[in-house]
Amino acid sequence: MKKYEQIDISGDVGLHISGNTLKELFENAALGISDLSTDISGLKEIKKKRSPLIPTAARTFWSCGSTN
């Protein structure tokens, strides 16, 4: 099943959106609207990485401004 399809409307633009659930329908609507308003062809996927703080560095950072 196609998430959304752009349809021609005289003087405007429209979307035919489908989904198996209400949640999926709204997700696909958001994708369709975003696609109409933004050119995402040049974007790359970003992978999030989480790096833990080094405890001594965190203590040093927080103690620098301490007046106690």
Order of alpha helices (4+ residues) and beta strands (2+ residues): beta-beta-alpha-alpha
